[in-house]
Amino acid sequence: MSDGVFNPKPSLKYASTIGLQAGAVGAFVSTIQNALGKHSNGAMGFVTRTGGTIGFFAAMGATFALTESIVANQRQTNDAFNGATGACAAGFLAGIRARSIPMAVGSCVVLGAAMGTFDYSGQLVGEKGETREEKRRKFFKYPPKPLIENTPE
């Protein structure tokens, strides 16, 4: 990315990876919802009562990743617009879950703007092309050079 050469993303692999990771986060959130609620379902309540959260998180993550990678591959660029379109698609999905087109459009705008701003500012803040080794060399101090060099005579 930093050298100006576009590397295409494998869309399905990327979407499935992000979808699984988002599903794991959804399982955690579902577990917290289950633990804080009063019910008689026991420990399996995180799947039976609040299990829709797991699928929703996985669907939003996969939708974001798939849309982002397809847009990036079509445009052959890595910029903030790709993340904004992915977040817009995920936000639209959130609005559709709430069964409201105005909420879907609003979620699309809000998430798209937030992710686009985040991606855009992330590209402005960091120094491009700096490798891990260069960062490490800058971070650690080196012993000072001696004022007088000892030369063997």
C-alpha positions in Angstrom: 0.0 0.0 0.0 2.7 2.5 0.9 4.6 1.9 -2.4 1.7 2.9 -4.6 1.2 -0.6 -6.0 -2.3 -2.0 -5.6 -2.6 -5.6 -4.2 -6.0 -7.1 -4.9 -7.8 -8.6 -1.9 -9.4 -12.1 -2.0 -12.9 -11.0 -1.4 -14.5 -14.2 -0.1 -11.6 -15.2 2.1 -11.4 -11.7 3.6 -15.2 -11.6 4.1 -15.3 -15.0 5.8 -12.4 -14.2 8.1 -13.9 -11.0 9.2 -17.3 -12.5 9.5 -16.0 -15.3 11.8 -14.1 -12.7 13.9 -17.2 -10.5 14.1 -19.3 -13.6 15.0 -16.9 -14.3 17.9 -17.4 -10.7 19.1 -21.1 -11.3 18.8 -20.9 -14.4 20.9 -19.2 -12.4 23.6 -21.8 -9.7 23.5 -24.6 -12.4 23.5 -23.0 -13.9 26.6 -22.9 -10.6 28.4 -26.6 -10.0 27.4 -27.4 -13.4 28.7 -25.6 -12.9 32.0 -27.2 -9.6 32.7 -30.8 -10.7 31.9 -33.2 -12.5 34.2 -34.5 -15.7 32.7 -34.8 -19.4 33.2 -32.8 -20.6 30.2 -29.6 -21.2 32.0 -26.2 -21.0 30.3 -27.6 -21.9 26.8 -29.6 -18.7 26.8 -26.7 -17.0 25.0 -27.6 -19.1 22.0 -31.4 -19.6 22.4 -32.4 -16.1 23.8 -29.8 -13.7 22.4 -28.2 -15.9 19.7 -29.5 -13.5 17.0 -26.8 -11.1 18.1 -24.1 -13.6 17.1 -25.5 -13.9 13.5 -26.1 -10.2 13.3 -22.5 -9.3 14.2 -21.2 -12.0 11.8 -23.4 -10.7 9.0 -22.4 -7.1 9.5 -18.7 -8.0 9.6 -18.9 -10.1 6.5 -21.0 -7.4 4.7 -18.4 -4.8 5.6 -15.4 -6.8 4.5 -17.0 -8.1 1.3 -18.2 -4.6 0.2 -14.8 -3.0 1.1 -12.8 -5.6 -0.8 -15.1 -5.6 -3.9 -15.0 -1.8 -4.2 -11.2 -1.8 -3.7 -10.7 -4.5 -6.3 -12.9 -2.7 -8.8 -11.3 0.7 -8.3 -7.8 -0.8 -7.8 -7.0 1.6 -5.1 -6.6 1.5 -1.3 -8.2 4.6 0.2 -10.8 5.8 2.6 -13.6 5.4 0.1 -13.4 1.6 0.3 -13.9 1.6 4.1 -16.7 4.1 3.8 -18.7 2.0 1.3 -18.2 -1.1 3.4 -19.4 0.7 6.6 -22.3 2.1 4.7 -23.4 -1.4 3.6 -23.0 -2.7 7.1 -25.0 0.3 8.5 -27.7 -0.3 5.9 -28.0 -3.9 7.1 -28.4 -2.7 10.7 -31.2 -0.4 9.6 -32.9 -3.3 7.7 -32.7 -5.4 10.8 -34.7 -2.7 12.6 -37.2 -2.8 9.7 -36.9 0.9 8.9 -35.6 2.3 5.6 -35.0 5.8 7.2 -32.9 4.1 9.9 -31.1 2.1 7.2 -30.2 5.2 5.3 -29.2 7.1 8.4 -27.0 4.2 9.6 -25.4 4.0 6.2 -24.5 7.7 6.3 -23.3 7.7 9.9 -21.2 4.6 9.8 -19.9 5.4 6.3 -18.8 8.9 7.4 -17.3 7.6 10.6 -15.3 4.9 8.9 -14.3 7.1 6.0 -13.0 9.7 8.4 -11.2 7.1 10.4 -9.5 5.7 7.3 -8.7 9.1 5.9 -7.2 10.4 9.1 -5.2 7.1 9.6 -3.6 7.6 6.3 -2.7 11.2 7.2 -1.3 10.6 10.7 1.3 7.8 10.1 4.5 8.1 8.1 4.1 6.0 5.0 6.8 3.6 4.0 8.3 3.2 7.5 9.1 -0.4 8.2 9.0 -2.1 11.6 12.8 -2.1 11.7 13.0 1.6 11.1 10.4 2.2 13.8 12.4 0.0 16.2 15.7 1.9 15.4 14.0 5.2 16.1 12.5 4.0 19.4 15.6 2.6 21.1 18.5 4.8 22.1 22.0 4.1 21.0 25.1 4.6 23.2 26.7 7.9 22.5 29.9 8.0 20.4 33.1 8.6 22.4 34.5 12.1 22.3 38.0 10.9 21.8 38.7 7.9 19.8 41.3 5.5 21.1 43.7 4.7 18.3 46.3 1.9 18.9 49.8 3.2 18.3 
